[in-house]
Amino acid sequence: MERAYAAEVAARGEPNPETADLLPVIDEHLNALPEKYRLPLVPCGGQGLNKAEAATKLGLPEGTVSSRLARARE
């Protein structure tokens, strides 16, 4: 899933120069999370899906996605 998001970002072209220096920091923090917390962040934060859409995509109950997003953001 992260690879699909990375490919999507790459297809958009060059990153915004004002925020490009944050990308390695974001990657570092995302990669430090356990997979179960990281997975909901990609569709919700990176792809713009809401919790219900992300839950469907991930095959998880919406409440699980919601709690994992909250935990990941901590």
All heavy atoms as TSV, in Angstrom:
chain	resi	resn	atom	element	x	y	z
A	1	MET	N	N	0.818	-1.179	0.000
A	1	MET	CA	C	0.000	0.000	0.000
A	1	MET	C	C	0.872	1.258	0.000
A	1	MET	O	O	0.571	2.201	-0.694
A	1	MET	CB	C	-0.927	-0.030	1.206
A	1	MET	CG	C	-1.923	1.086	1.180
A	1	MET	SD	S	-3.205	0.961	2.419
A	1	MET	CE	C	-3.873	-0.633	2.087
A	2	GLU	N	N	1.937	1.261	0.799
A	2	GLU	CA	C	2.824	2.413	0.820
A	2	GLU	C	C	3.475	2.620	-0.545
A	2	GLU	O	O	3.668	3.744	-0.974
A	2	GLU	CB	C	3.916	2.272	1.891
A	2	GLU	CG	C	3.403	2.367	3.307
A	2	GLU	CD	C	3.070	1.004	3.879
A	2	GLU	OE1	O	3.245	-0.010	3.183
A	2	GLU	OE2	O	2.621	0.948	5.028
A	3	ARG	N	N	3.779	1.518	-1.230
A	3	ARG	CA	C	4.397	1.621	-2.559
A	3	ARG	C	C	3.435	2.267	-3.540
A	3	ARG	O	O	3.841	3.068	-4.377
A	3	ARG	CB	C	4.820	0.253	-3.057
A	3	ARG	CG	C	6.018	-0.287	-2.333
A	3	ARG	CD	C	6.472	-1.601	-2.908
A	3	ARG	NE	N	7.511	-2.151	-2.064
A	3	ARG	CZ	C	7.619	-3.409	-1.749
A	3	ARG	NH1	N	6.779	-4.289	-2.232
A	3	ARG	NH2	N	8.587	-3.827	-0.967
A	4	ALA	N	N	2.160	1.913	-3.453
A	4	ALA	CA	C	1.162	2.509	-4.343
A	4	ALA	C	C	1.059	4.010	-4.090
A	4	ALA	O	O	0.974	4.802	-5.024
A	4	ALA	CB	C	-0.197	1.839	-4.144
A	5	TYR	N	N	1.081	4.391	-2.823
A	5	TYR	CA	C	1.028	5.814	-2.494
A	5	TYR	C	C	2.276	6.531	-2.986
A	5	TYR	O	O	2.183	7.608	-3.571
A	5	TYR	CB	C	0.868	6.010	-0.987
A	5	TYR	CG	C	0.906	7.464	-0.590
A	5	TYR	CD1	C	-0.090	8.330	-0.985
A	5	TYR	CD2	C	1.958	7.967	0.175
A	5	TYR	CE1	C	-0.056	9.666	-0.629
A	5	TYR	CE2	C	1.997	9.302	0.527
A	5	TYR	CZ	C	0.986	10.138	0.127
A	5	TYR	OH	O	1.037	11.458	0.474
A	6	ALA	N	N	3.432	5.922	-2.806
A	6	ALA	CA	C	4.674	6.534	-3.277
A	6	ALA	C	C	4.661	6.696	-4.788
A	6	ALA	O	O	5.096	7.724	-5.314
A	6	ALA	CB	C	5.865	5.693	-2.841
A	7	ALA	N	N	4.131	5.708	-5.493
A	7	ALA	CA	C	4.043	5.806	-6.953
A	7	ALA	C	C	3.093	6.916	-7.361
A	7	ALA	O	O	3.347	7.664	-8.313
A	7	ALA	CB	C	3.589	4.477	-7.539
A	8	GLU	N	N	1.996	7.058	-6.633
A	8	GLU	CA	C	1.026	8.121	-6.919
A	8	GLU	C	C	1.656	9.496	-6.705
A	8	GLU	O	O	1.490	10.401	-7.520
A	8	GLU	CB	C	-0.197	7.952	-6.011
A	8	GLU	CG	C	-1.269	8.988	-6.225
A	8	GLU	CD	C	-2.427	8.806	-5.262
A	8	GLU	OE1	O	-2.766	7.656	-4.935
A	8	GLU	OE2	O	-2.993	9.820	-4.840
A	9	VAL	N	N	2.380	9.649	-5.620
A	9	VAL	CA	C	3.048	10.920	-5.333
A	9	VAL	C	C	4.086	11.223	-6.414
A	9	VAL	O	O	4.175	12.341	-6.906
A	9	VAL	CB	C	3.692	10.908	-3.925
A	9	VAL	CG1	C	4.595	12.114	-3.719
A	9	VAL	CG2	C	2.610	10.867	-2.865
A	10	ALA	N	N	4.844	10.213	-6.795
A	10	ALA	CA	C	5.876	10.394	-7.821
A	10	ALA	C	C	5.254	10.791	-9.156
A	10	ALA	O	O	5.821	11.602	-9.895
A	10	ALA	CB	C	6.692	9.129	-7.970
A	11	ALA	N	N	4.095	10.255	-9.455
A	11	ALA	CA	C	3.429	10.564	-10.719
A	11	ALA	C	C	2.944	12.012	-10.768
A	11	ALA	O	O	2.777	12.574	-11.847
A	11	ALA	CB	C	2.256	9.611	-10.932
A	12	ARG	N	N	2.730	12.615	-9.622
A	12	ARG	CA	C	2.277	14.011	-9.572
A	12	ARG	C	C	3.375	14.988	-9.958
A	12	ARG	O	O	3.108	16.145	-10.221
A	12	ARG	CB	C	1.786	14.360	-8.167
A	12	ARG	CG	C	0.525	13.677	-7.785
A	12	ARG	CD	C	0.065	14.198	-6.440
A	12	ARG	NE	N	-0.657	13.161	-5.743
A	12	ARG	CZ	C	-0.739	13.041	-4.442
A	12	ARG	NH1	N	-0.135	13.903	-3.660
A	12	ARG	NH2	N	-1.414	12.063	-3.899
A	13	GLY	N	N	4.604	14.559	-9.949
A	13	GLY	CA	C	5.709	15.448	-10.303
A	13	GLY	C	C	6.525	15.821	-9.085
A	13	GLY	O	O	6.520	15.146	-8.066
A	14	GLU	N	N	7.243	16.915	-9.206
A	14	GLU	CA	C	8.133	17.368	-8.135
A	14	GLU	C	C	7.339	17.794	-6.909
A	14	GLU	O	O	6.295	18.420	-7.023
A	14	GLU	CB	C	8.971	18.555	-8.627
A	14	GLU	CG	C	9.964	18.190	-9.702
A	14	GLU	CD	C	11.010	17.201	-9.218
A	14	GLU	OE1	O	11.510	17.355	-8.102
A	14	GLU	OE2	O	11.297	16.257	-9.974
A	15	PRO	N	N	7.850	17.476	-5.724
A	15	PRO	CA	C	7.168	17.918	-4.499
A	15	PRO	C	C	7.276	19.431	-4.343
A	15	PRO	O	O	8.148	20.075	-4.919
A	15	PRO	CB	C	7.913	17.199	-3.378
A	15	PRO	CG	C	9.203	16.778	-3.957
A	15	PRO	CD	C	9.018	16.686	-5.446
A	16	ASN	N	N	6.387	19.977	-3.573
A	16	ASN	CA	C	6.401	21.396	-3.266
A	16	ASN	C	C	7.737	21.727	-2.602
A	16	ASN	O	O	8.095	21.129	-1.592
A	16	ASN	CB	C	5.232	21.708	-2.327
A	16	ASN	CG	C	5.141	23.160	-1.944
A	16	ASN	OD1	O	6.117	23.897	-1.990
A	16	ASN	ND2	N	3.955	23.569	-1.562
A	17	PRO	N	N	8.491	22.686	-3.139
A	17	PRO	CA	C	9.807	22.995	-2.563
A	17	PRO	C	C	9.743	23.467	-1.112
A	17	PRO	O	O	10.681	23.282	-0.356
A	17	PRO	CB	C	10.373	24.092	-3.456
A	17	PRO	CG	C	9.392	24.327	-4.535
A	17	PRO	CD	C	8.192	23.464	-4.309
A	18	GLU	N	N	8.612	24.036	-0.714
A	18	GLU	CA	C	8.472	24.524	0.660
A	18	GLU	C	C	8.325	23.379	1.659
A	18	GLU	O	O	8.622	23.541	2.828
A	18	GLU	CB	C	7.272	25.457	0.767
A	18	GLU	CG	C	7.446	26.745	-0.021
A	18	GLU	CD	C	6.236	27.639	0.061
A	18	GLU	OE1	O	5.342	27.390	0.896
A	18	GLU	OE2	O	6.180	28.598	-0.723
A	19	THR	N	N	7.856	22.233	1.194
A	19	THR	CA	C	7.643	21.102	2.107
A	19	THR	C	C	8.508	19.888	1.770
A	19	THR	O	O	8.464	18.895	2.489
A	19	THR	CB	C	6.164	20.667	2.084
A	19	THR	OG1	O	5.803	20.315	0.745
A	19	THR	CG2	C	5.262	21.769	2.597
A	20	ALA	N	N	9.284	19.963	0.718
A	20	ALA	CA	C	10.093	18.815	0.288
A	20	ALA	C	C	11.044	18.335	1.376
A	20	ALA	O	O	11.285	17.132	1.499
A	20	ALA	CB	C	10.871	19.166	-0.977
A	21	ASP	N	N	11.560	19.244	2.178
A	21	ASP	CA	C	12.500	18.835	3.222
A	21	ASP	C	C	11.813	18.062	4.349
A	21	ASP	O	O	12.480	17.414	5.148
A	21	ASP	CB	C	13.264	20.042	3.774
A	21	ASP	CG	C	12.346	21.108	4.357
A	21	ASP	OD1	O	11.185	21.221	3.913
A	21	ASP	OD2	O	12.800	21.836	5.261
A	22	LEU	N	N	10.485	18.102	4.408
A	22	LEU	CA	C	9.754	17.356	5.436
A	22	LEU	C	C	9.523	15.897	5.052
A	22	LEU	O	O	9.253	15.065	5.919
A	22	LEU	CB	C	8.398	18.016	5.697
A	22	LEU	CG	C	8.441	19.416	6.293
A	22	LEU	CD1	C	7.036	19.971	6.415
A	22	LEU	CD2	C	9.126	19.392	7.645
A	23	LEU	N	N	9.618	15.576	3.768
A	23	LEU	CA	C	9.319	14.220	3.319
A	23	LEU	C	C	10.166	13.144	4.011
A	23	LEU	O	O	9.616	12.129	4.449
A	23	LEU	CB	C	9.433	14.120	1.797
A	23	LEU	CG	C	8.394	14.931	1.020
A	23	LEU	CD1	C	8.656	14.824	-0.473
A	23	LEU	CD2	C	6.993	14.506	1.370
A	24	PRO	N	N	11.478	13.329	4.150
A	24	PRO	CA	C	12.251	12.297	4.868
A	24	PRO	C	C	11.833	12.151	6.332
A	24	PRO	O	O	11.844	11.041	6.872
A	24	PRO	CB	C	13.704	12.789	4.764
A	24	PRO	CG	C	13.721	13.745	3.631
A	24	PRO	CD	C	12.350	14.340	3.567
A	25	VAL	N	N	11.451	13.252	6.957
A	25	VAL	CA	C	11.013	13.201	8.361
A	25	VAL	C	C	9.693	12.445	8.464
A	25	VAL	O	O	9.505	11.594	9.340
A	25	VAL	CB	C	10.881	14.628	8.936
A	25	VAL	CG1	C	10.315	14.597	10.341
A	25	VAL	CG2	C	12.211	15.340	8.893
A	26	ILE	N	N	8.781	12.727	7.548
A	26	ILE	CA	C	7.492	12.039	7.536
A	26	ILE	C	C	7.703	10.549	7.295
A	26	ILE	O	O	7.124	9.711	7.986
A	26	ILE	CB	C	6.557	12.656	6.479
A	26	ILE	CG1	C	6.170	14.078	6.895
A	26	ILE	CG2	C	5.316	11.794	6.269
A	26	ILE	CD1	C	5.488	14.878	5.818
A	27	ASP	N	N	8.536	10.212	6.308
A	27	ASP	CA	C	8.829	8.803	6.035
A	27	ASP	C	C	9.407	8.109	7.256
A	27	ASP	O	O	9.031	6.972	7.576
A	27	ASP	CB	C	9.807	8.670	4.863
A	27	ASP	CG	C	9.162	8.917	3.528
A	27	ASP	OD1	O	7.914	8.883	3.436
A	27	ASP	OD2	O	9.912	9.154	2.557
A	28	GLU	N	N	10.313	8.774	7.932
A	28	GLU	CA	C	10.945	8.187	9.115
A	28	GLU	C	C	9.906	7.884	10.187
A	28	GLU	O	O	9.902	6.794	10.787
A	28	GLU	CB	C	12.004	9.137	9.664
A	28	GLU	CG	C	12.723	8.631	10.886
A	28	GLU	CD	C	13.739	9.634	11.420
A	28	GLU	OE1	O	14.254	10.459	10.647
A	28	GLU	OE2	O	14.014	9.574	12.630
A	29	HIS	N	N	9.022	8.827	10.435
A	29	HIS	CA	C	8.003	8.634	11.465
A	29	HIS	C	C	6.992	7.566	11.058
A	29	HIS	O	O	6.573	6.761	11.896
A	29	HIS	CB	C	7.310	9.951	11.790
A	29	HIS	CG	C	8.158	10.863	12.613
A	29	HIS	ND1	N	8.241	10.761	13.977
A	29	HIS	CD2	C	8.973	11.878	12.254
A	29	HIS	CE1	C	9.075	11.677	14.440
A	29	HIS	NE2	N	9.539	12.368	13.408
A	30	LEU	N	N	6.600	7.561	9.792
A	30	LEU	CA	C	5.674	6.533	9.331
A	30	LEU	C	C	6.289	5.139	9.448
A	30	LEU	O	O	5.628	4.202	9.896
A	30	LEU	CB	C	5.268	6.788	7.880
A	30	LEU	CG	C	4.194	7.837	7.646
A	30	LEU	CD1	C	4.009	8.071	6.155
A	30	LEU	CD2	C	2.890	7.426	8.286
A	31	ASN	N	N	7.538	5.027	9.042
A	31	ASN	CA	C	8.199	3.726	9.086
A	31	ASN	C	C	8.453	3.244	10.509
A	31	ASN	O	O	8.624	2.047	10.731
A	31	ASN	CB	C	9.502	3.761	8.293
A	31	ASN	CG	C	9.247	3.846	6.808
A	31	ASN	OD1	O	8.264	3.328	6.304
A	31	ASN	ND2	N	10.127	4.517	6.093
A	32	ALA	N	N	8.476	4.154	11.466
A	32	ALA	CA	C	8.692	3.774	12.863
A	32	ALA	C	C	7.422	3.183	13.497
A	32	ALA	O	O	7.507	2.498	14.512
A	32	ALA	CB	C	9.157	4.981	13.672
A	33	LEU	N	N	6.279	3.432	12.887
A	33	LEU	CA	C	5.023	2.920	13.428
A	33	LEU	C	C	4.858	1.442	13.109
A	33	LEU	O	O	5.248	0.988	12.037
A	33	LEU	CB	C	3.834	3.662	12.808
A	33	LEU	CG	C	3.610	5.095	13.219
A	33	LEU	CD1	C	2.528	5.719	12.349
A	33	LEU	CD2	C	3.221	5.175	14.675
A	34	PRO	N	N	4.237	0.705	14.027
A	34	PRO	CA	C	3.875	-0.673	13.682
A	34	PRO	C	C	2.909	-0.663	12.490
A	34	PRO	O	O	2.125	0.276	12.319
A	34	PRO	CB	C	3.171	-1.182	14.944
A	34	PRO	CG	C	3.641	-0.291	16.037
A	34	PRO	CD	C	3.890	1.042	15.403
A	35	GLU	N	N	2.961	-1.689	11.679
A	35	GLU	CA	C	2.167	-1.738	10.454
A	35	GLU	C	C	0.677	-1.527	10.707
A	35	GLU	O	O	0.008	-0.834	9.933
A	35	GLU	CB	C	2.383	-3.081	9.739
A	35	GLU	CG	C	1.662	-3.157	8.412
A	35	GLU	CD	C	1.945	-4.442	7.672
A	35	GLU	OE1	O	2.373	-5.431	8.296
A	35	GLU	OE2	O	1.738	-4.448	6.460
A	36	LYS	N	N	0.142	-2.083	11.788
A	36	LYS	CA	C	-1.293	-1.964	12.028
A	36	LYS	C	C	-1.722	-0.508	12.245
A	36	LYS	O	O	-2.861	-0.157	11.990
A	36	LYS	CB	C	-1.747	-2.856	13.181
A	36	LYS	CG	C	-1.374	-2.397	14.562
A	36	LYS	CD	C	-1.923	-3.382	15.578
A	36	LYS	CE	C	-1.862	-2.848	16.971
A	36	LYS	NZ	N	-2.483	-3.770	17.924
A	37	TYR	N	N	-0.821	0.349	12.694
A	37	TYR	CA	C	-1.136	1.764	12.850
A	37	TYR	C	C	-0.797	2.561	11.592
A	37	TYR	O	O	-1.428	3.557	11.283
A	37	TYR	CB	C	-0.389	2.361	14.047
A	37	TYR	CG	C	-0.762	1.701	15.358
A	37	TYR	CD1	C	0.211	1.182	16.190
A	37	TYR	CD2	C	-2.091	1.590	15.748
A	37	TYR	CE1	C	-0.128	0.562	17.387
A	37	TYR	CE2	C	-2.437	0.963	16.940
A	37	TYR	CZ	C	-1.456	0.460	17.743
A	37	TYR	OH	O	-1.797	-0.154	18.924
A	38	ARG	N	N	0.201	2.115	10.883
A	38	ARG	CA	C	0.631	2.805	9.671
A	38	ARG	C	C	-0.370	2.620	8.527
A	38	ARG	O	O	-0.645	3.549	7.776
A	38	ARG	CB	C	2.014	2.308	9.260
A	38	ARG	CG	C	2.615	3.035	8.086
A	38	ARG	CD	C	4.041	2.585	7.763
A	38	ARG	NE	N	4.110	1.171	7.411
A	38	ARG	CZ	C	4.737	0.244	8.119
A	38	ARG	NH1	N	5.379	0.561	9.219
A	38	ARG	NH2	N	4.764	-1.010	7.729
A	39	LEU	N	N	-0.901	1.424	8.393
A	39	LEU	CA	C	-1.772	1.123	7.259
A	39	LEU	C	C	-2.967	2.070	7.119
A	39	LEU	O	O	-3.251	2.512	6.014
A	39	LEU	CB	C	-2.244	-0.329	7.305
A	39	LEU	CG	C	-1.199	-1.366	6.914
A	39	LEU	CD1	C	-1.768	-2.774	7.037
A	39	LEU	CD2	C	-0.676	-1.124	5.509
A	40	PRO	N	N	-3.697	2.414	8.178
A	40	PRO	CA	C	-4.818	3.345	7.999
A	40	PRO	C	C	-4.381	4.777	7.669
A	40	PRO	O	O	-5.145	5.538	7.081
A	40	PRO	CB	C	-5.550	3.317	9.347
A	40	PRO	CG	C	-5.074	2.110	10.044
A	40	PRO	CD	C	-3.704	1.826	9.520
A	41	LEU	N	N	-3.169	5.142	8.033
A	41	LEU	CA	C	-2.704	6.501	7.749
A	41	LEU	C	C	-2.530	6.755	6.257
A	41	LEU	O	O	-2.766	7.868	5.789
A	41	LEU	CB	C	-1.371	6.776	8.457
A	41	LEU	CG	C	-1.452	7.056	9.938
A	41	LEU	CD1	C	-0.052	7.137	10.529
A	41	LEU	CD2	C	-2.201	8.339	10.210
A	42	VAL	N	N	-2.133	5.752	5.518
A	42	VAL	CA	C	-1.881	5.941	4.092
A	42	VAL	C	C	-3.160	6.306	3.345
A	42	VAL	O	O	-3.206	7.332	2.676
A	42	VAL	CB	C	-1.160	4.716	3.482
A	42	VAL	CG1	C	-1.035	4.853	1.984
A	42	VAL	CG2	C	0.214	4.554	4.127
A	43	PRO	N	N	-4.229	5.508	3.464
A	43	PRO	CA	C	-5.432	5.895	2.721
A	43	PRO	C	C	-6.116	7.144	3.279
A	43	PRO	O	O	-6.645	7.946	2.511
A	43	PRO	CB	C	-6.348	4.676	2.813
A	43	PRO	CG	C	-5.817	3.839	3.905
A	43	PRO	CD	C	-4.373	4.189	4.070
A	44	CYS	N	N	-6.082	7.333	4.592
A	44	CYS	CA	C	-6.770	8.494	5.175
A	44	CYS	C	C	-5.958	9.775	5.025
A	44	CYS	O	O	-6.496	10.815	4.659
A	44	CYS	CB	C	-7.085	8.246	6.648
A	44	CYS	SG	S	-8.357	6.999	6.904
A	45	GLY	N	N	-4.689	9.704	5.333
A	45	GLY	CA	C	-3.860	10.901	5.274
A	45	GLY	C	C	-3.281	11.175	3.907
A	45	GLY	O	O	-3.191	12.321	3.481
A	46	GLY	N	N	-2.907	10.138	3.192
A	46	GLY	CA	C	-2.231	10.327	1.920
A	46	GLY	C	C	-3.132	10.287	0.710
A	46	GLY	O	O	-2.875	10.961	-0.278
A	47	GLN	N	N	-4.186	9.498	0.781
A	47	GLN	CA	C	-5.052	9.339	-0.373
A	47	GLN	C	C	-6.373	10.081	-0.217
A	47	GLN	O	O	-7.189	10.064	-1.126
A	47	GLN	CB	C	-5.290	7.852	-0.643
A	47	GLN	CG	C	-4.007	7.114	-0.980
A	47	GLN	CD	C	-4.196	5.618	-1.092
A	47	GLN	OE1	O	-5.192	5.059	-0.634
A	47	GLN	NE2	N	-3.238	4.948	-1.688
A	48	GLY	N	N	-6.603	10.660	0.937
A	48	GLY	CA	C	-7.803	11.465	1.145
A	48	GLY	C	C	-9.085	10.676	1.376
A	48	GLY	O	O	-10.174	11.234	1.273
A	49	LEU	N	N	-8.972	9.403	1.711
A	49	LEU	CA	C	-10.177	8.626	1.988
A	49	LEU	C	C	-10.673	8.927	3.398
A	49	LEU	O	O	-9.891	9.247	4.290
A	49	LEU	CB	C	-9.887	7.128	1.878
A	49	LEU	CG	C	-9.396	6.601	0.531
A	49	LEU	CD1	C	-9.213	5.084	0.609
A	49	LEU	CD2	C	-10.325	6.968	-0.592
A	50	ASN	N	N	-11.989	8.816	3.589
A	50	ASN	CA	C	-12.504	8.954	4.954
A	50	ASN	C	C	-12.381	7.606	5.654
A	50	ASN	O	O	-11.967	6.608	5.062
A	50	ASN	CB	C	-13.943	9.491	4.949
A	50	ASN	CG	C	-14.928	8.555	4.281
A	50	ASN	OD1	O	-14.838	7.337	4.388
A	50	ASN	ND2	N	-15.886	9.130	3.567
A	51	LYS	N	N	-12.743	7.564	6.919
A	51	LYS	CA	C	-12.549	6.345	7.711
A	51	LYS	C	C	-13.351	5.170	7.157
A	51	LYS	O	O	-12.860	4.049	7.126
A	51	LYS	CB	C	-12.910	6.599	9.168
A	51	LYS	CG	C	-11.945	7.527	9.869
A	51	LYS	CD	C	-12.411	7.838	11.270
A	51	LYS	CE	C	-11.546	8.928	11.870
A	51	LYS	NZ	N	-12.084	9.396	13.143
A	52	ALA	N	N	-14.573	5.428	6.721
A	52	ALA	CA	C	-15.404	4.350	6.185
A	52	ALA	C	C	-14.795	3.787	4.901
A	52	ALA	O	O	-14.761	2.562	4.707
A	52	ALA	CB	C	-16.820	4.853	5.933
A	53	GLU	N	N	-14.324	4.656	4.030
A	53	GLU	CA	C	-13.699	4.212	2.784
A	53	GLU	C	C	-12.420	3.433	3.061
A	53	GLU	O	O	-12.156	2.409	2.435
A	53	GLU	CB	C	-13.400	5.413	1.882
A	53	GLU	CG	C	-14.638	6.122	1.372
A	53	GLU	CD	C	-14.337	7.473	0.748
A	53	GLU	OE1	O	-13.365	8.136	1.172
A	53	GLU	OE2	O	-15.094	7.875	-0.151
A	54	ALA	N	N	-11.615	3.937	4.002
A	54	ALA	CA	C	-10.374	3.252	4.357
A	54	ALA	C	C	-10.680	1.888	4.966
A	54	ALA	O	O	-9.995	0.914	4.676
A	54	ALA	CB	C	-9.556	4.099	5.329
A	55	ALA	N	N	-11.711	1.819	5.801
A	55	ALA	CA	C	-12.088	0.544	6.417
A	55	ALA	C	C	-12.465	-0.475	5.351
A	55	ALA	O	O	-12.034	-1.629	5.411
A	55	ALA	CB	C	-13.251	0.764	7.387
A	56	THR	N	N	-13.225	-0.039	4.360
A	56	THR	CA	C	-13.604	-0.937	3.268
A	56	THR	C	C	-12.373	-1.392	2.502
A	56	THR	O	O	-12.210	-2.580	2.216
A	56	THR	CB	C	-14.593	-0.238	2.318
A	56	THR	OG1	O	-15.773	0.108	3.057
A	56	THR	CG2	C	-14.969	-1.123	1.149
A	57	LYS	N	N	-11.503	-0.449	2.186
A	57	LYS	CA	C	-10.290	-0.762	1.427
A	57	LYS	C	C	-9.390	-1.740	2.188
A	57	LYS	O	O	-8.779	-2.626	1.592
A	57	LYS	CB	C	-9.538	0.523	1.119
A	57	LYS	CG	C	-8.333	0.337	0.237
A	57	LYS	CD	C	-7.743	1.666	-0.172
A	57	LYS	CE	C	-6.611	1.439	-1.158
A	57	LYS	NZ	N	-6.138	2.684	-1.739
A	58	LEU	N	N	-9.294	-1.562	3.506
A	58	LEU	CA	C	-8.414	-2.399	4.331
A	58	LEU	C	C	-9.084	-3.675	4.828
A	58	LEU	O	O	-8.422	-4.531	5.403
A	58	LEU	CB	C	-7.899	-1.597	5.527
A	58	LEU	CG	C	-7.031	-0.389	5.194
A	58	LEU	CD1	C	-6.796	0.465	6.438
A	58	LEU	CD2	C	-5.715	-0.832	4.590
A	59	GLY	N	N	-10.405	-3.775	4.653
A	59	GLY	CA	C	-11.117	-4.950	5.146
A	59	GLY	C	C	-11.219	-4.996	6.655
A	59	GLY	O	O	-11.191	-6.072	7.252
A	60	LEU	N	N	-11.338	-3.810	7.263
A	60	LEU	CA	C	-11.420	-3.699	8.719
A	60	LEU	C	C	-12.699	-2.972	9.110
A	60	LEU	O	O	-13.226	-2.177	8.332
A	60	LEU	CB	C	-10.232	-2.896	9.264
A	60	LEU	CG	C	-8.839	-3.486	9.069
A	60	LEU	CD1	C	-7.780	-2.445	9.422
A	60	LEU	CD2	C	-8.673	-4.724	9.928
A	61	PRO	N	N	-13.194	-3.189	10.332
A	61	PRO	CA	C	-14.327	-2.396	10.810
A	61	PRO	C	C	-13.915	-0.923	10.926
A	61	PRO	O	O	-12.751	-0.606	11.226
A	61	PRO	CB	C	-14.640	-2.979	12.189
A	61	PRO	CG	C	-13.986	-4.323	12.210
A	61	PRO	CD	C	-12.812	-4.233	11.295
A	62	GLU	N	N	-14.864	-0.024	10.694
A	62	GLU	CA	C	-14.571	1.406	10.769
A	62	GLU	C	C	-14.062	1.810	12.147
A	62	GLU	O	O	-13.170	2.655	12.266
A	62	GLU	CB	C	-15.809	2.224	10.401
A	62	GLU	CG	C	-15.540	3.701	10.298
A	62	GLU	CD	C	-16.742	4.493	9.845
A	62	GLU	OE1	O	-17.714	3.907	9.346
A	62	GLU	OE2	O	-16.705	5.733	9.988
A	63	GLY	N	N	-14.595	1.215	13.196
A	63	GLY	CA	C	-14.139	1.528	14.548
A	63	GLY	C	C	-12.681	1.168	14.759
A	63	GLY	O	O	-11.945	1.873	15.453
A	64	THR	N	N	-12.249	0.070	14.163
A	64	THR	CA	C	-10.844	-0.342	14.258
A	64	THR	C	C	-9.954	0.672	13.559
A	64	THR	O	O	-8.910	1.070	14.084
A	64	THR	CB	C	-10.654	-1.745	13.650
A	64	THR	OG1	O	-11.467	-2.671	14.373
A	64	THR	CG2	C	-9.199	-2.179	13.705
A	65	VAL	N	N	-10.375	1.097	12.365
A	65	VAL	CA	C	-9.602	2.106	11.628
A	65	VAL	C	C	-9.530	3.387	12.445
A	65	VAL	O	O	-8.460	3.991	12.588
A	65	VAL	CB	C	-10.216	2.363	10.235
A	65	VAL	CG1	C	-9.585	3.586	9.570
A	65	VAL	CG2	C	-10.047	1.137	9.350
A	66	SER	N	N	-10.637	3.795	13.014
A	66	SER	CA	C	-10.690	5.021	13.801
A	66	SER	C	C	-9.758	4.949	15.004
A	66	SER	O	O	-8.977	5.881	15.269
A	66	SER	CB	C	-12.118	5.282	14.266
A	66	SER	OG	O	-12.203	6.485	14.966
A	67	SER	N	N	-9.790	3.850	15.729
A	67	SER	CA	C	-8.936	3.728	16.919
A	67	SER	C	C	-7.461	3.626	16.548
A	67	SER	O	O	-6.605	4.196	17.226
A	67	SER	CB	C	-9.364	2.552	17.785
A	67	SER	OG	O	-9.186	1.327	17.108
A	68	ARG	N	N	-7.158	2.954	15.447
A	68	ARG	CA	C	-5.769	2.844	15.021
A	68	ARG	C	C	-5.236	4.185	14.513
A	68	ARG	O	O	-4.066	4.509	14.739
A	68	ARG	CB	C	-5.614	1.755	13.967
A	68	ARG	CG	C	-5.769	0.372	14.553
A	68	ARG	CD	C	-5.591	-0.713	13.543
A	68	ARG	NE	N	-5.774	-2.025	14.150
A	68	ARG	CZ	C	-5.705	-3.151	13.504
A	68	ARG	NH1	N	-5.417	-3.181	12.211
A	68	ARG	NH2	N	-5.887	-4.301	14.132
A	69	LEU	N	N	-6.082	4.952	13.867
A	69	LEU	CA	C	-5.651	6.296	13.436
A	69	LEU	C	C	-5.348	7.161	14.663
A	69	LEU	O	O	-4.332	7.878	14.683
A	69	LEU	CB	C	-6.740	6.964	12.601
A	69	LEU	CG	C	-6.857	6.521	11.159
A	69	LEU	CD1	C	-8.127	7.091	10.535
A	69	LEU	CD2	C	-5.647	6.958	10.363
A	70	ALA	N	N	-6.212	7.101	15.651
A	70	ALA	CA	C	-5.995	7.891	16.862
A	70	ALA	C	C	-4.701	7.476	17.548
A	70	ALA	O	O	-3.907	8.319	17.963
A	70	ALA	CB	C	-7.175	7.725	17.813
A	71	ARG	N	N	-4.478	6.180	17.633
A	71	ARG	CA	C	-3.256	5.669	18.268
A	71	ARG	C	C	-2.018	6.069	17.477
A	71	ARG	O	O	-1.000	6.466	18.042
A	71	ARG	CB	C	-3.361	4.148	18.400
A	71	ARG	CG	C	-2.176	3.496	18.993
A	71	ARG	CD	C	-2.141	3.685	20.484
A	71	ARG	NE	N	-1.027	2.890	20.979
A	71	ARG	CZ	C	-0.374	3.165	22.066
A	71	ARG	NH1	N	-0.737	4.182	22.813
A	71	ARG	NH2	N	0.628	2.422	22.438
A	72	ALA	N	N	-2.096	5.969	16.145
A	72	ALA	CA	C	-0.957	6.340	15.294
A	72	ALA	C	C	-0.623	7.820	15.433
A	72	ALA	O	O	0.550	8.205	15.450
A	72	ALA	CB	C	-1.263	6.021	13.831
A	73	ARG	N	N	-1.631	8.644	15.570
A	73	ARG	CA	C	-1.401	10.083	15.672
A	73	ARG	C	C	-0.818	10.488	17.019
A	73	ARG	O	O	-0.229	11.553	17.145
A	73	ARG	CB	C	-2.693	10.827	15.382
A	73	ARG	CG	C	-3.071	10.717	13.912
A	73	ARG	CD	C	-4.377	11.387	13.608
A	73	ARG	NE	N	-4.636	11.314	12.175
A	73	ARG	CZ	C	-5.817	11.176	11.641
A	73	ARG	NH1	N	-6.894	11.099	12.413
A	73	ARG	NH2	N	-5.960	11.118	10.344
A	74	GLU	N	N	-1.004	9.630	18.025
A	74	GLU	CA	C	-0.400	9.903	19.337
A	74	GLU	C	C	1.107	9.879	19.196
A	74	GLU	O	O	1.862	10.515	19.804
A	74	GLU	CB	C	-0.827	8.860	20.371
A	74	GLU	CG	C	-2.234	9.027	20.840
A	74	GLU	CD	C	-2.619	7.935	21.832
A	74	GLU	OE1	O	-1.764	7.152	22.280
A	74	GLU	OE2	O	-3.794	7.870	22.157
